[in-house]
């Protein structure tokens, strides 16, 4: 799976070959460390049990596969986005979603935002003026993990939980229309190794 937004466009010469500036840009990219930062928050590799690096097997029995592209009716009508029949039919059921964790300057305890493409939230300067796609959903952790703020994870991750459809205010000032409610086991899997994984 290619992700063209990960790297800047490299300048080429008229003959199609890379110019001197492109070679320099590639050298800078290769010299960058694998751990990035956003607003002082480290970006870590996603937990291996949730990371997606190839073709996923079918979801377990009782879990439906939901794609971001299936969430809203197409084409968009004059009234704006409307939930698709599939999204409404899966409300309250267990689903699997694959996406990217939105990078946040100020992570929310017990919550993250799952997006169909990598995005960053400008929490401190522009809390409501971000680049979140319309399909981005709030993911709610449960159990002891809900007390922790997660680090920013890179790469595709798969999450399974109960789908919840309907308008709801979130702690960071956003209004969510779709949520994924994780069970306690999946919530614990999202915690970094240094975070205690059991309650008192």
C-alpha positions as CSV (number, residue, x, y, z in Angstrom):
1,X,0.0,0.0,0.0
2,X,1.5,3.3,-1.0
3,X,1.2,6.5,1.0
4,X,2.2,9.4,-1.2
5,X,1.6,12.0,1.5
6,X,4.4,10.6,3.6
7,X,7.2,12.3,1.6
8,X,7.5,15.7,-0.2
9,X,7.5,15.9,-4.0
10,X,11.1,15.8,-5.1
11,X,12.2,18.3,-7.8
12,X,13.3,16.7,-11.1
13,X,15.1,18.1,-14.2
14,X,13.5,18.4,-17.5
15,X,14.9,15.0,-18.5
16,X,13.0,13.4,-15.6
17,X,16.1,12.7,-13.5
18,X,16.6,14.0,-10.0
19,X,18.4,17.3,-9.7
20,X,21.0,18.3,-7.1
21,X,18.3,19.6,-4.7
22,X,16.4,16.3,-4.9
23,X,19.5,14.4,-4.0
24,X,20.0,16.7,-1.0
25,X,16.4,16.3,0.1
26,X,16.7,12.5,-0.1
27,X,19.8,12.6,2.0
28,X,18.0,14.6,4.7
29,X,15.0,12.2,4.7
30,X,17.4,9.2,5.1
31,X,19.2,11.0,8.0
32,X,15.9,11.7,9.9
33,X,15.4,9.4,13.0
34,X,12.5,7.0,12.8
35,X,10.9,8.6,15.9
36,X,9.2,11.9,15.0
37,X,7.7,14.5,17.3
38,X,4.5,16.5,17.2
39,X,4.0,19.2,19.8
40,X,6.6,17.6,22.0
41,X,4.8,14.2,21.8
42,X,6.9,11.3,20.6
43,X,5.6,9.2,17.7
44,X,6.0,5.5,18.3
45,X,5.5,2.4,16.2
46,X,2.0,1.0,16.8
47,X,1.8,-2.1,19.0
48,X,2.6,-5.1,16.9
49,X,-0.6,-6.9,17.8
50,X,-2.6,-4.0,16.3
51,X,-0.2,-2.9,13.5
52,X,-1.2,-3.7,9.9
53,X,1.6,-4.5,7.5
54,X,-0.1,-6.7,4.9
55,X,-3.4,-8.3,3.9
56,X,-5.5,-8.9,6.9
57,X,-7.4,-12.2,7.4
58,X,-11.2,-12.0,7.7
59,X,-12.4,-10.6,11.0
60,X,-13.5,-13.1,13.7
61,X,-17.0,-14.5,13.8
62,X,-19.4,-11.9,15.0
63,X,-17.2,-9.0,13.9
64,X,-18.2,-7.1,10.7
65,X,-15.6,-5.3,8.5
66,X,-16.3,-1.6,8.1
67,X,-14.4,0.6,5.7
68,X,-14.2,4.4,6.0
69,X,-15.5,4.6,2.4
70,X,-18.7,2.8,3.5
71,X,-19.7,5.2,6.2
72,X,-21.6,7.9,4.3
73,X,-23.9,8.1,1.3
74,X,-22.4,8.9,-2.1
75,X,-22.6,11.3,-3.8
76,X,-23.0,13.9,-1.0
77,X,-26.4,15.5,-1.2
78,X,-27.5,19.1,-0.8
79,X,-28.0,18.6,3.0
80,X,-24.4,17.4,3.4
81,X,-23.1,14.1,4.6
82,X,-25.7,11.5,5.5
83,X,-24.9,8.1,7.2
84,X,-25.0,5.1,4.8
85,X,-27.5,2.3,5.3
86,X,-24.5,0.0,6.1
87,X,-23.3,2.3,8.9
88,X,-26.8,2.5,10.4
89,X,-27.2,-1.2,10.2
90,X,-23.9,-1.8,12.1
91,X,-24.8,0.6,14.9
92,X,-24.4,-1.3,18.2
93,X,-22.6,-4.2,16.6
94,X,-18.9,-5.2,16.8
95,X,-16.9,-4.0,13.8
96,X,-13.3,-3.9,12.7
97,X,-11.8,-0.7,11.3
98,X,-8.3,-0.1,9.8
99,X,-6.9,3.4,9.8
100,X,-4.3,5.9,11.2
101,X,-4.2,7.4,14.6
102,X,-4.5,11.2,14.3
103,X,-1.4,12.8,15.8
104,X,-2.3,15.1,18.7
105,X,-0.3,17.7,20.6
106,X,-2.5,17.2,23.6
107,X,-3.6,13.5,23.8
108,X,-7.0,12.8,25.4
109,X,-7.1,10.3,28.3
110,X,-8.9,7.2,27.2
111,X,-9.6,8.4,23.6
112,X,-8.0,8.6,20.2
113,X,-9.1,9.6,16.7
114,X,-8.9,7.0,13.9
115,X,-8.6,8.5,10.4
116,X,-8.5,7.1,6.9
117,X,-5.3,8.9,6.3
118,X,-2.5,10.4,8.4
119,X,-3.4,13.8,10.0
120,X,-2.3,16.0,12.8
121,X,-4.5,17.9,15.2
122,X,-3.5,21.5,16.0
123,X,-4.8,21.2,19.6
124,X,-3.1,24.2,21.2
125,X,-3.3,26.9,18.5
126,X,-6.3,25.8,16.4
127,X,-8.3,23.2,18.4
128,X,-11.3,23.2,16.0
129,X,-9.6,24.2,12.8
130,X,-7.9,20.9,11.9
131,X,-7.7,18.7,8.8
132,X,-9.8,15.8,10.1
133,X,-11.5,13.9,7.3
134,X,-15.3,13.6,7.6
135,X,-15.0,9.9,8.2
136,X,-12.6,10.2,11.2
137,X,-14.1,8.6,14.2
138,X,-13.5,8.8,18.0
139,X,-12.3,5.7,19.6
140,X,-13.1,5.2,23.3
141,X,-11.0,3.0,25.6
142,X,-12.5,1.1,28.5
143,X,-11.2,-0.4,31.8
144,X,-8.0,0.8,33.5
145,X,-6.6,1.9,30.1
146,X,-9.2,4.6,29.9
147,X,-7.3,6.6,32.5
148,X,-4.3,6.9,30.3
149,X,-3.4,9.3,27.4
150,X,-1.9,7.3,24.5
151,X,1.3,8.3,22.7
152,X,1.0,9.1,19.0
153,X,1.3,5.9,17.0
154,X,2.5,5.8,13.3
155,X,1.3,3.4,10.6
156,X,-1.9,1.6,10.0
157,X,-3.6,-0.1,12.9
158,X,-6.7,-2.4,13.2
159,X,-9.2,-1.9,16.0
160,X,-12.2,-3.9,16.9
161,X,-15.1,-2.6,19.0
162,X,-18.7,-1.8,19.3
163,X,-19.9,0.9,16.8
164,X,-21.9,3.8,18.1
165,X,-23.7,6.2,15.7
166,X,-25.2,9.5,16.7
167,X,-24.1,13.0,17.7
168,X,-22.1,13.4,20.9
169,X,-19.8,16.0,22.4
170,X,-16.2,15.0,23.0
171,X,-13.9,16.3,25.8
172,X,-11.7,18.2,23.3
173,X,-14.6,20.3,21.9
174,X,-15.3,18.2,18.9
175,X,-18.7,16.8,18.0
176,X,-18.4,13.1,17.0
177,X,-21.0,11.4,14.9
178,X,-19.5,7.9,14.9
179,X,-17.5,6.2,17.7
180,X,-15.8,2.9,18.3
181,X,-16.1,1.6,21.8
182,X,-13.2,-0.8,22.5
183,X,-13.4,-3.7,24.9
184,X,-10.9,-3.8,27.8
185,X,-8.5,-6.3,26.2
186,X,-8.1,-4.2,23.0
187,X,-7.8,-1.0,25.2
188,X,-4.9,-2.6,27.1
189,X,-3.2,-3.6,23.9
190,X,-3.0,0.1,22.9
191,X,-1.0,1.0,26.0
192,X,2.8,1.5,25.4
193,X,5.0,-1.1,27.2
194,X,6.1,1.4,29.9
195,X,2.5,1.9,31.0
196,X,1.1,-0.5,33.6
197,X,-1.3,-2.9,31.9
198,X,-3.3,-3.9,35.0
199,X,-5.4,-2.1,37.4
200,X,-4.6,-1.8,41.2
